[in-house]
Amino acid sequence: MYHIEITNRFTALENLNDDEDVDRTWENIKENIQTSAKESLGLHELKQHKPWSDEECLGILDQRKRAKKQWIQDPNQNSVDNLNNVRRKVSRHFRNIKKANLRAKIEELEINNKTPSVRDLYRGINDFKKGYQPRCNIVKGEKCDLVADSHSIVARWRNYFSQLFNVHGVKDVG
């Protein structure tokens, strides 16, 4: 479906003038690929890993980015001081937000401790103890090749366990 959508859009691009600007042609190609991908594949919502991040954080990061661009364009002492001040402001802001988020989590754990939801209490404690645990979703295939696709991984595990548990020709010991 995606392949058909792309070919249809590129056939429309072939009819464009050759006199058109290269940048504009590139923008057309890029836009066609992106819209085709959105229509046929859909958008994938990314999971937010930092629950403390909000619009204010994004605004402050944008302010830091502008200060850094200004410093790169005009590296004088005034822009260096401005960049350092903005960096301190960003660090202080993130530190305060993280502390507030940590306090909220601790209060939630205290509430779970007082109520009979022991499972939520221990789950929260384990999150604190373990921290971030990256997962590797790669499995070694039957021919010692690496399998990363989720459907292929499930199929590989299915084959592995069927071979493991469906043993034929086992003789009685004894």
Secondary structure by P-SEA (a helix, b strand, c coil): caaaaaaaaaaaaaaccccccaaaaaaaaaaaaaaaaaacccbbbbccccccccaaaaaaaaaaaaaaaaaaacccaaaaaaaaaaaaaaaaaaaaaaaaaaaaaaaaaaaaaaccaaaaaaaaaaaaaacbbbbbcccccccccccccaaaaaaaaaaaaaaacccccccccc
